Every structure is written in structure tokens, then in C-alpha cells.
Amino acid sequence: MNTLVIARQPTSPAERLRDAAATALIALLLGIPMIGLTTVDQGGVLRVASRWPALLAFVAACFAGRLLLRYASDLLRARRLARETAAEATTGARPAAGGALLTGIGWAALAVALLLPIVFSDNRYVVDTATTVLIYVMLGWGLNVVVGLAGLLDLGYVAFYAVGAYTYGLLSTQLGWGFWQALPVAGAMAAAFGIILGWPTLRLRGDYLAIVTLGFGEIIRVILVNWTEMSGGPNGITSIPRPSFFGLPFKPPGDAPTFASFFGLDYSPNQRLIFLYYLILGLALLTNLFVSRMRRLPAGRAWEAMREDEIACKAMGINARNVKLSAFAIGAMLGGFAGVFFAARQGFISPESFTFNESAIILAIVVLGGMGSQLGVVLASLVLVLLPELGRDFAEYRMLLFGAAMILIMIWKPGGILAHREPTLRHRRPGDGR
Amino acid sequence: MALALQQLINGLTLGAVYGLIAIGYTMVYGIIGMINFAHGDIYMVSAFIAVTAFTLLAGFGISSIPLALLLVLLVAVLFTSVYGWTVERIAYRPLRGSTRLAPLISAIGMSIFLQNMVQLTQGARVKPISPVLVGGIDLLTIDGFTVRLAYTQILIVIVTIALMAAFTWLIGSTSFGRQQRSCEQDRTMTALLGINVDRTISLTFMLGAALAAVAGVMVTVYYGVVDFFIGFVAGIKAFTAAVLGGIGSLPGAMLGGLLIGLIEAFWAAYLSAEYKDVATFSILILVLMFRPSGLLGRPEVEKV
């Protein structure tokens, strides 16, 4: 190793204490107006209430945390320095990446997902929650194309979700279309919106795209709230028909053949839940297959190349705008599909379901899971959906924790927790024997 | 005619507030080349600090309006600039030199964090304060419609003009201003010349936050209600203002703010109040399509 390493002197305990004290002072200044003081509404008049013990705890936690962090980072730096010195002597091979392990976990997760409704066939709650998880998995995989693969920050992804949901809601309630007829139309509609939005903005810097998509998400929501004749306004669209099993509805036995009567089963409302579960599982798996195939096509490779270095891509003769536009439109289309399923499952949609918060949750899933990692999205969706189910406290603190986690992950591992960026091509030395 | 005049007054007031927030976006963009998504939430935090401070002062029995305003402004600017500093230190500084996407995502995370932090610590309900500055001047009456200039509007315009003057002086003729502009042009070269770049960037964030704090106090006085979500829409609008004026340009930010304020006021009065946000966002998209460098900005050349 020829590079000059300037080893920072390990900080002395006194220095660490001073540093932690400075942190505590900042924490105090931050905490006084937010934690220390608050206003409460007493019969229409505000009164100031104080929470000094909470503030004290916050400041103490910051002090201790900073102290520990500095200590740990000094320790780590010393160890890394020692290891690097040792590595110079041995130049040992780096351990192989755990790609095979991840693939194994992926297949195991799939097996669990397939067996889950059979094991819990009587438990509505489990199947219903699992369906919610899968909706987020599907949305995460869709957004992953845009953010993880193409590196375009889309902050209004929920708009495409809404376009899909409302397209199905309107087609089914106004024109009587079925789920399967509406699915491709809604996907195409969402993709068209993606192209309309992406066309003017994609040639600009990534930051602009982020804010434009943020604005677009808001435009769609405002239109849905105010254009009452089209969308039903804040009341939304009600009594959206549920999907049927190849024309066999999930209903108590009546005149027409139903799913239960056709297969000679006893009717149970759980059958529809389980069918919906398998439906979204199928859609999600199809998405996954589609995306992982796309990654191997020239278009998909261009996405990732564009993410890594746009100027180099342009120099190689890749049409930057078309590549970005295709990623954007495909991501939008997948969001639209998820929206159709959402509308069909709920039977009711309103602008309430399509706020910025929802976009933030989907983005958090992609970021926390590791941008570009399909399995990471599954794990992140599990955590995100299950955390609030654990209790009200978790539900309240959920978005706070996700915001903090997004910052920490960007600092600690910008690729995400499960990021494994496999090089698409490897240089093979002659005589490698393969 | 009278309605148009009234909307002109309202629009200019609103535009002044947007302009103050937009300066924070434009300065940060100029110096580190990223959009500080958490800036709108900094403004929201300052509005909450203002609410607490006004309530506290009322509790102490301070009834002099100028004194109360001055104290609240000072308190809000002080605490909010600490927030600005912390946001940069925690969420952006460790990511300098990281991938293109990382600081953007971190900024979004910070924005989500601040919003939820305020929601949890201050409550999700709308906070109304008792009116601080009431009354106004009736300018003229045409056909029974009285054009009214509220004292709060006069206050907002005067404070904005004073701040703009102070700011132009700060950036244009002080040592810090030269350091700041030098960092905008070339950070490495500036560092080589012995200027503490980290400190300059931190100060830039604090200045942006201080201006947002003033905007937050003004809005609290003007509207009298505050909730944890106001930062989101105000942030997008102020950003639109910064882009419209030419991002990186300080006079541009103010000009853009005034234009957005006017467009919004007239749109709400003559076309439809429900779609005024849509109008603003559409302007953003149109500007980016046809004149990405804005009205006063220079076109950006990307180099390897």
C-alpha cells in the first residue's frame, strides 16, 4: 500500500467528554422548543405546558450516545488500521459474497408465502395482513425499477398507484368492466401518465425530477379531491366489484354458480381472502420475474449504467432520455397494477389512501431494503407493515423511525442493508480454467 | 378593479413569505448543489416555535406588540438556525462526496423525521393563536368593495425588504459573503486558500434557516393557525419560486417568490381556489420544460 495514511491520534477521554458536552448543548437547544415546551388547547385558548424531565432524558441520551459513538468509532478505526497493516503482509483473499445464501433465503420466503394461507386458512387476520405486505412488496418492486435500478428519485409514486386504482374504480362502476379487463388498461394509463410527466423533466438533473414528482403526486390528489363529478371527491368511489375466479364470484350460494358451489365446497368468506392473497402473490411474482428478466436485457442494463454514470452512458451512445423514460413508465405501470388490486380488494377508494405519506412509505421500503435488491424490498415491507401491528406505540413512531432510518442507512450503507451490486461482466484472466 | 388591487396586496404579502423561504433553497443549492428537502419543515418548526413563544409571552403579560414581535423573532431565529445547523451536520455533511442519490434520500428522510417529530411532540391538531396584530388601513372603496391593507401585511413587506437589504449587503460586501460565494464557485480551491469550507456551509444552512424562521413567524402572525403539515406545500411552492427565479440566484428567489404569490392570489380570486396549488406546480413543470435556468439564472453546464 503506497498511499499515505494519516492516522488520526486516538482522542483522549477529556476530548471525548468535551465533544459529548457540545452535543448535549445542541440537543438542549433543539429540545427546548420541541420537547421541553409544548402548547395545549384549553377551551380554545393555548396554554404552554412544560416537559422538563423528558427534555433532560433526551439531552442525557444525546450525551451518552455521542460519547459511545466516539469511543466505538475510535476503537473501530484503530482496529481497521491494524488490519490494514496486517493485510499488507498477507494480501489474503476477500471472503466470497453471500449471494448463494440470499438466493436460498429468497426461495425459502417464496415457500413460506405459498404455504401461508393453507396453514392459516381460518385466520382472517394473518391472511389479510399478509396481503397488505404483498401490496407493499409489489409497490416496492415497482418503485425499485425507478429508484433502485435507474437511480431516479420518484417522490410521487403514489400518484401512479392512484391512477391505477381510480381507473379500475371508474371502469368497473361506470362501464361494468371486470378486474382482468381493467388491469392492462389501468397499467397502460399509469404508464401514459408516467411518460407525460417524465418527458419534460427527465432530461433535467435528478433533483428536479424529485421535486416535480412530489408536485405531481400532490396535483393528482388535489384533482381527485376536487373533481367531484369524476372521482366522487373526498367520498371516493364505493362498491367497486371484487375480482371473480374466472367468472365465478365469491358469494353465498345463490342462483348463479359461485366459486363454492362450482367446486362443491362449503361457502366461507375466507375463500375470497385467500384468493385475493394468491392473486397479489401472483402479480408480485410476475413483477419480480419481469424485473429480473429486464435487468438482463440491454434496456435494463442501460438503466443501471445510467444510474452509475450518466455522462459515460451518453458518450457510449445511449439515449439517456429514452432509457430513463422506459424505467419511469415501467415503474408507473407496475404501480398502476398494484392500484387496481388495491381498489379491487378494498372495494372502496378515496383520496385519503393516496397521500404523500404513502409515497414516503414506499420509498422507505426501497431505500431500507437496499436499492436494487428484490429480497431487501420483501424484508423491508414485512418490517414496515408488521411494526405498526405490534402496538399503537409502534404505529405512532413508525414514520419517525423510518425517517431516521433513511438518513442513517444513507450514511452507513448508501446501497441499503441488503445491497449486493453484482458486476454484470467480470474480467476473466486467460488460464483461469473456466 | 378593487378586487384586483386587493389580490395584488395579498399576493405580494404571500410572495414575500415564499421569497424568504426560497432564499434558503437557492443558497443551499448554490453552495452544495442539492435540494434541501427539509427546508420547508424547518420553516414549519419555526412556526411552532413562534406559537409557543407568543403563548409564553402572553402568559408573562407582555402586551407591547413591537416588543413581543421582536422577542419572538429573536427566539425563533435562534432556535431555528440551530435546527438548520443540525440538519446539515447530521444528514448532509457525512454524505458529501457520496452517490448522487444519497443526499436526496437523506434529505427526504430528514423531512419525514421533522414532520413526525413535530406531530408527536406538539400534537397533530391545528394550533390557533390569539391575534397578535389586528386592524389595518382602508385604502379606498369602489362599488362597496373596500380595499384593505392589514397591519400584518405592512409588517411582512417591511421586514422582508429590510432583510433583503441586509442580506444583499451580507453576501455582497462582507468577508463571510465573499467566502460563501467562493465556496459556490469552487469548494476545493476555496479550501486550498485557507477558508473553512465546512464552517461556511454550516453558516449558509443557518442563514437559510434564519430566513425561514422569519417567514414562519410572519405566517403565524398573518394566518394565526399552524399545523405540522404546512412545511410540505410551502416548501414546494418556495422551491418553485427558486426555480422560477433561477436557482442559485438570490434576487431571482425573491422575484420568483413574488411572482408565485401573485399568480396564486389571482388564480384563487378569478379562476378557482381549489386548484391554486395545481397552478403553482404546473408552473414548476412548465418552467423546467422551457426555461430550466429560470428568469435570472445562468444555464448550467455539466462537466465530467
Interface residues (C-beta under 8 A of the other chain):
Chain A: I26 L29 L30 I32 P33 M34 I35 L37 T38 T39 V40 D41 G44 V45 L46 R47 V48 V147 G151 L153 L155 L197 P200 T201 L204 R205 G206 D207 Y208 A210 I211 V212 L214 G215 F216 E218 I219 V222 I223 V225 N226 R307 I311 F356 A360 L363 A364 V367 M371 E396 Y397 M399 L400 F402 G403 A404 A405 M406 I407 M410 I411 P414
Chain B: M34 I35 F37 V45 F48 I49 V51 T52 T55 L56 G59 L78 F79 V82 Y83 W85 T86 I90 A91 P94 L95 S98 T99 R100 L101 A102 P103 L104 I105 S106 I108 G109 M110 S111 I112 F113 L114 Q115 N116 M117 V118 L120 T121 Q122 G123 R125 K127 P128 I129 S130 F232 V233 I236 F239 T240 V243 E274 Y275 D277 V278 T280 F281 S282 L284 I285 L288 M289 P292 E300 E302 V304
